[in-house]
Amino acid sequence: MSAEAKPPEEKSTLVRIGEWFDMRLSFRESILPPIVHKIPSSSGSWWYVFGSATLLCFVMQIVTGMCLALVYVPAADQAWNSLEYLNYQQPLGWFLRGLHFWGSNFMVTLMTIHLVQVFLFGAFKYPRELTWVVGCVLFLCVIGMAFTGQVMRFDQDAYWGLGIGIAIMGRFPVVGESLVHLVLGGPIIGAEALSRFFTLHVFVIPGVLLMLIGLHLWLVIKVGINEWPMPGRLVTREKYLDDYHEEIERDGEPFVPQGVRKDLVFSGLVLIALFAAAAILGPDGPNGQPDPTLINTVPRPDFFFLWLFAALALLPPYLETPLILTAPLVLLALAFALPFYSNLGEKSWKRRPGAWILVITVFLMLGTLAYLGLSSPWSPHMDAWSGVPTPVQYVRGRTPLELQGAILVQQKQCRNCHSLGGQGGLRGPALDDIATVQTPDEMIRQVLQGDGNMPAYGKHLRPQEVTALIAFLKTMRPAYEPPQQNSTVPSVPGAPG
């Protein structure tokens, strides 16, 4: 008697639901192949885990950033207070800020290590040139995220750090002034500047990062993960792809689960370290409300910008502009061109002594500068013109009160923004003829309350100092021009107004 055919087993509800979604999303055809695609078994190394850990940090930044955005107020007069509220009143606000701050530090560090590993392993060579270029753009975006995130604190460090960045941008010929106005929304750091940096930090740069990460991962899947660089195995256009695919067919392993094991372990350790740093060390700042009148301040940027801070502080003034305008462009050009002028030949760092010598040299330079950045003087000292004497004609024959005002112009470093005798800053109007432009009352109001580019100095000057300063400024006019008069006050006693 023949065995009766068994009826097909009834599928479970979960299987049927899965098939329903698969029919509409084509998961097995579109998403599953990249997940289980084969990679060289030699790529399952601890040296290949930094890229996935960087991606984890980015995801953490998105999650914590969305939580913080529910409380943070991107307004110049409320940003600092909203961070204080997060630190001391909002439940878990301090911890969330710590996660976001240390997530930024971890992300920059891990991305740097990943970039160095790719360089040392020759993974930028043929046929992965475009993967390297996209990775370099990703690195610049991560640095941009870190810088705009520092501005979000809008404390003294953030204010003066942004000032340095804008000063660097403003030195570019022809387009410098336009770039400053585009970024700040005007000539000074104010409410619109913070709003624009908030937009960059929350929308623009993360959006670009998401697109570039998708492109980067697609290139990694399509071109293939770089194999372990064996000394003596040369990259040639004729044989490399054939050898690579032969190696995968011979001893390749699926990316999931074999190839991703070490990534998961390392990402778990990074996550534990991130939570520990946030819980134990907490966030950074805010360190003090932004106040442009506090010129005797000692701001410090986040650690990944300390080297730049020290370089600008220690460079001779005559070298600042040439290096600022040329060095970054030259370095970026060399980095982007690297896979096109060195894309064949040896991959292994053991056979490329120039590669690891370059890496060691760069890290020694950056490490030394970062260490010096912890103690280097604040640059600029904000006393650029204090050592330049006041022109003699402006102090000859003056009263003691007026001379005291001339001394205050030097001591209070007014000449950083205002010139005398053609020497001094250009941010504000020249003081040589200020008495023909403003009345004494207008000068007092300008000094105490500020206006336009000029901050308010009312909290930092004693009444006697204001009196002496205005007394000196009232003398600042050519001998042949009368001083500015209030139109409501008769110039001659008894004359009609």
Secondary structure, DSSP 8 states (H G I E B T S, - for coil): ------------HHHHHHHHHHHHH-HHHHTHHHHH-EE-GGG-SGGG-HHHHHHHHHHHHHHHHHHHHTT---STTTHHHHHHHHHHTSTTHHHHHHHHHHHHHHHHHHHHHHHHHHHHTTTTSTT-HHHHHHHHHHHHHHHHHHHHHHHHH-SHHHHHHHHHHHHHHHTSTTTHHHHHHHHHSSSS-SHHHHHHHHHIIIIIHHHHHHHHHHHHHHHHHHH-------TT--B-TTTHHHHHHHHHHHH-EETTTGGGHHHHHHHHHHHHHHHHHHHHT------S---TT--S------GGGHHHHHHHHHS-HHHHHHHHHHHHHHHHHHHHHHHHHS-SB---GGG-HHHHHHHHHHHHHHHHHHHHHTTS--SS-S-TTTTS---GGGTTT--HHHHHHHHHHHHTTGGGTSEETTEE-SSS--STTGGGTS-HHHHHHHHHH-BTTB---GGGS-HHHHHHHHHHHTT-S-TTS-----TTS-SSTTS--
